[in-house]
Amino acid sequence: MNNYYKEIKEEAKSLASLNNYFYKEEFLKAIETIDVKKIDKIVFTGMGSSYFATFPALVYLNQHNITTYSFPANYLLYYYSNIVKNNTLLILISQSGESIEIRLLLDVFKDHTLKIGITNAPNSTLSRTLDRVLFLNAGKERATTSKTYINTLAMILKLSSIFAQEEFDFSRISKKIDKYLEDEEKIVDIFYPYFLGTNYITLLGRGISLSTAYQGALILKEAAHFYAEGMDTYDFRHGPLDMVSEGFRTIIFSSYEKKEVFEKDILLAKKIVSQNGALLFVTNRSIDEEFPTYIVDEESPYLTPFFDIIPLQFISCQIAWGKAMEPGTLSNTGKVVIK
């Protein structure tokens, strides 16, 4: 079995393993050393999937009046390092623990005391350097990011819920992911037609759902060599909307969080259809509209990215197999950028 496809199928089991880790002394001790009352803001940083996975928590924490920022690691390294002050909790995320930008940040912030590392690699540079390290427990991942992305979403939301003194039920999410993975054929039948007869698709989202738009575009390019662009729905309305015409394909990911924002997403969908664009609207709220929709069975908007990404993972496999490619096999670059 292809490694990438196999690792997608392991996502529910991988998340269940992480959920068990949340109750172990190793995790609890690392969290206990953080005095939340002394933190004036939180800064997340990572590259690629590790960065995209922070978006749901970024919205969640700010909605709970906890000032939070998220930066690609290269931006924090070269442009925004002065935002990290003495009482800033800096959370460095690298699935491999070896990304060059993260390693450079470890040196820049070597004297900063409020740091947490998140990684899937216990023997990595990130793990060896920091006193507080949380492990993704995703098991070995050989191909394009799949189960480590799911576990990174969960780890960051777990941390965020602790800071907000709330709780997410990741055992429930793991079981639900398992059911989604079993519905592969049905999911592919719904999504795959939007990728036929074209070599380009736009994935749109905002806030929480932007994580799926960006991650989906990444895995389609990386795992299937299919060009996809992830974009904020609001940015798309300011100019790119003008290019929509017959042949244009897009998927809008719209987790219901705020009525005003959700209604703007619906208006955008109607506008795209009126300009003869082909559209699929993915949401966790039932709507009575004429354009095609796919309903995600999850009430919490912060948890919908766990399910939104699965169809795009399956589709990236289908596209690669259609090209006689091994999906998720990185033939021109390594899995980790270390220079």
C-alpha positions in Angstrom: 0.0 0.0 0.0 1.2 3.5 -0.8 2.7 5.2 2.3 0.7 8.4 1.9 -2.6 6.6 1.5 -1.8 4.3 4.4 -0.9 7.2 6.7 -4.2 9.0 5.8 -6.0 5.8 6.8 -4.1 5.8 10.1 -5.4 9.3 11.2 -8.1 8.2 13.6 -5.7 5.8 15.3 -3.0 8.5 15.4 -5.4 11.0 17.0 -6.5 8.4 19.6 -2.9 7.8 20.5 -2.4 11.6 21.0 -5.5 11.8 23.1 -4.1 9.1 25.4 -0.9 11.2 25.7 -2.9 14.2 27.0 -3.6 12.2 30.2 0.0 11.1 30.8 2.3 12.6 33.4 4.8 13.7 30.8 2.2 16.0 29.2 0.6 17.2 32.4 4.0 18.1 34.0 5.0 20.2 30.9 1.8 22.2 31.1 1.9 22.7 34.9 5.2 24.6 34.5 3.4 27.3 32.5 1.9 30.1 34.7 -0.9 31.3 32.5 -1.5 34.4 34.6 2.0 35.7 33.8 1.4 35.4 30.0 0.5 38.6 28.2 0.2 37.0 24.8 0.9 33.8 22.8 2.9 33.5 19.6 2.6 30.4 17.5 5.2 29.8 14.8 5.9 27.0 12.3 6.3 26.4 8.5 3.8 24.9 6.1 1.4 22.5 7.7 2.7 23.4 11.2 1.8 27.0 10.6 -1.6 26.3 8.9 -2.7 24.1 11.8 -2.5 27.1 14.2 -5.4 29.0 12.5 -8.3 27.4 14.4 -6.5 28.0 17.8 -5.6 31.6 16.7 -9.3 32.4 16.3 -10.4 30.4 19.4 -7.9 32.1 21.7 -8.6 35.6 20.5 -12.3 35.0 20.8 -11.6 34.1 24.5 -9.8 37.4 25.0 -6.3 35.7 25.0 -4.1 37.9 22.7 -2.6 35.5 20.2 -0.5 35.8 17.0 0.7 33.2 14.5 3.6 33.7 12.1 5.4 31.6 9.5 8.7 30.9 11.2 10.7 32.8 8.5 8.6 35.9 9.2 9.1 35.7 12.9 12.8 35.1 12.3 13.5 38.0 9.9 10.7 40.6 10.4 8.7 40.2 13.7 11.1 38.9 16.4 10.6 42.0 18.4 6.9 41.0 19.1 8.2 38.4 21.5 8.6 40.1 25.0 9.4 38.7 28.4 5.9 37.6 29.1 5.2 36.2 25.7 4.6 32.4 25.4 6.4 31.3 22.3 5.2 28.0 20.8 7.5 26.6 18.2 6.0 23.9 16.0 7.9 21.5 13.7 6.7 18.0 12.9 10.3 16.9 12.2 11.9 19.2 14.8 14.5 20.0 12.3 13.1 22.7 10.0 15.9 25.3 9.4 13.8 28.3 10.4 12.8 26.7 13.7 16.4 25.8 14.4 17.5 29.4 13.8 14.7 30.7 16.0 15.9 28.4 18.8 19.2 30.3 18.7 17.5 33.7 18.4 15.3 33.0 21.5 17.8 30.9 23.4 17.5 33.1 26.5 13.7 33.5 26.3 12.2 31.4 29.2 8.6 31.1 28.1 8.8 28.5 25.3 7.1 25.3 24.3 8.1 23.0 21.5 5.7 20.8 19.6 7.1 18.0 17.4 6.6 14.4 16.3 10.3 13.6 16.7 11.6 12.9 20.2 15.3 12.9 19.2 15.2 16.1 17.1 17.0 19.3 17.6 13.8 21.0 18.9 13.3 18.2 21.4 16.9 18.3 22.7 17.0 22.1 22.9 13.9 22.9 24.9 12.9 22.0 28.4 9.2 22.0 27.6 8.4 19.7 24.6 5.1 18.2 23.6 5.0 15.2 21.3 2.5 14.6 18.6 2.5 10.8 18.9 1.6 10.4 15.3 4.0 7.5 14.6 6.4 7.5 11.7 5.3 9.6 8.7 7.2 9.0 5.4 5.1 10.9 2.9 3.3 14.2 2.5 1.9 15.5 5.8 -1.4 13.8 6.8 -1.7 12.3 10.3 0.9 14.8 11.8 -1.3 17.6 10.5 -4.3 16.2 12.2 -2.4 15.7 15.5 -0.9 19.2 15.2 -4.4 20.6 15.0 -5.4 18.6 18.1 -2.3 19.5 20.1 -2.6 23.2 19.5 -6.4 23.2 20.3 -5.7 21.1 23.4 -3.2 23.7 24.7 -5.6 26.5 23.8 -8.5 24.9 25.6 -6.3 24.6 28.7 -5.5 28.3 28.6 -9.2 29.1 28.1 -10.2 26.6 30.8 -12.4 24.6 28.5 -12.3 21.2 27.0 -12.5 19.5 23.5 -13.4 15.8 23.3 -10.7 14.4 21.0 -11.8 10.8 21.7 -15.1 11.7 20.0 -13.3 13.4 17.1 -11.1 10.4 16.6 -14.1 8.0 16.4 -15.8 10.4 13.9 -12.7 10.7 11.8 -12.7 6.9 11.6 -16.2 7.0 10.2 -15.2 9.6 7.6 -12.3 7.5 6.5 -14.7 4.6 5.9 -16.8 6.8 3.6 -14.0 7.3 1.1 -15.9 6.2 -1.9 -18.8 8.5 -1.2 -16.5 11.4 -0.5 -14.5 10.9 -3.7 -17.8 10.7 -5.8 -18.8 14.1 -4.4 -15.5 16.0 -4.7 -13.6 14.4 -7.6 -15.8 15.9 -10.4 -14.5 19.3 -9.5 -11.0 18.2 -10.4 -11.8 16.6 -13.7 -11.0 18.4 -17.0 -8.9 21.1 -15.3 -5.4 21.6 -14.0 -6.2 24.3 -11.5 -8.6 24.9 -8.5 -9.0 27.6 -6.0 -9.7 26.7 -2.3 -11.3 29.5 -0.3 -11.7 29.9 3.4 -11.5 32.4 6.2 -10.6 32.4 9.9 -10.8 28.8 11.1 -11.4 27.4 7.6 -8.3 29.1 6.1 -6.3 26.2 7.6 -8.0 23.8 5.2 -7.7 26.1 2.2 -4.0 26.5 2.7 -3.3 22.9 3.8 -5.5 21.5 1.0 -3.6 23.5 -1.6 -0.3 22.4 -0.2 -1.1 18.7 -0.3 -2.6 18.8 -3.8 0.6 20.4 -5.1 2.9 18.2 -3.1 1.2 14.9 -3.2 -0.4 15.0 -6.7 1.5 17.8 -8.5 -1.9 19.5 -9.1 -1.9 23.3 -9.0 -4.3 24.6 -6.3 -4.4 28.0 -4.7 -5.5 28.5 -1.1 -6.9 32.0 -0.5 -8.9 34.0 2.0 -12.5 34.4 0.9 -12.3 38.1 1.7 -9.1 38.6 -0.4 -10.8 36.7 -3.3 -13.7 39.2 -3.3 -11.3 42.1 -3.7 -10.2 41.5 -7.3 -9.7 37.9 -8.2 -13.5 37.4 -8.3 -13.4 39.2 -11.6 -11.7 36.3 -13.3 -14.5 33.8 -12.6 -16.2 32.5 -15.7 -17.1 29.2 -17.3 -14.4 26.6 -16.4 -13.4 28.2 -13.1 -13.5 25.7 -10.2 -13.5 26.5 -6.5 -14.4 24.9 -3.2 -15.4 27.3 -0.4 -14.8 26.0 3.2 -17.1 27.9 5.5 -17.3 26.8 9.2 -20.3 28.6 10.8 -19.0 30.8 13.6 -20.4 34.3 13.0 -23.7 34.8 11.1 -22.5 38.0 9.4 -19.3 36.3 8.0 -21.1 33.1 7.0 -23.7 35.1 5.1 -20.9 36.9 3.2 -19.5 33.5 2.2 -23.0 32.5 0.9 -23.2 35.8 -1.1 -19.7 35.0 -2.6 -20.9 31.5 -3.6 -23.9 32.9 -5.3 -21.8 35.5 -7.2 -19.4 32.8 -8.4 -22.3 30.7 -9.7 -23.8 33.7 -11.4 -20.5 34.1 -13.3 -20.8 30.4 -14.4 -18.1 29.2 -12.0 -18.3 25.6 -10.8 -18.5 25.6 -7.0 -18.8 23.3 -4.0 -19.7 24.9 -0.6 -18.4 22.9 2.4 -19.9 23.9 5.7 -21.1 22.5 9.1 -24.5 24.2 8.8 -27.5 23.1 6.8 -28.5 25.7 4.2 -31.2 26.0 1.7 -29.4 27.2 -1.4 -29.4 26.1 -5.0 -25.6 25.7 -5.3 -24.0 22.3 -4.4 -23.1 21.8 -0.7 -21.3 19.3 1.4 -22.3 19.2 5.0 -19.7 18.4 7.7 -21.3 16.7 10.6 -19.6 18.7 13.4 -21.2 21.5 15.4 -18.1 23.2 16.7 -16.5 25.4 14.0 -13.1 24.9 15.7 -13.2 21.2 15.0 -14.4 21.2 11.4 -10.8 21.4 9.9 -10.3 17.8 11.1 -13.0 16.7 8.7 -12.6 19.3 5.9 -9.2 18.1 5.0 -10.0 14.4 4.5 -11.7 14.8 1.1 -8.7 16.7 -0.3 -6.4 14.0 1.0 -8.4 11.4 -0.8 -8.6 13.5 -4.0 -4.8 14.1 -4.0 -4.4 10.3 -4.1 -6.9 9.9 -6.9 -5.3 12.6 -9.0 -1.8 11.2 -8.5 -3.0 7.6 -9.4 -4.6 9.1 -12.5 -1.1 10.4 -13.5 0.5 7.0 -12.7 2.3 8.8 -9.8 2.9 7.5 -6.3 0.9 10.0 -4.2 2.8 11.8 -1.5 6.2 10.7 -2.7 8.6 13.7 -2.7 10.8 13.1 -5.8 12.3 16.5 -6.2 12.6 17.7 -2.6 13.0 16.2 0.9 10.2 16.0 3.4 12.1 18.5 5.7 13.9 21.7 4.6 17.1 21.7 6.7 19.2 24.4 4.9 
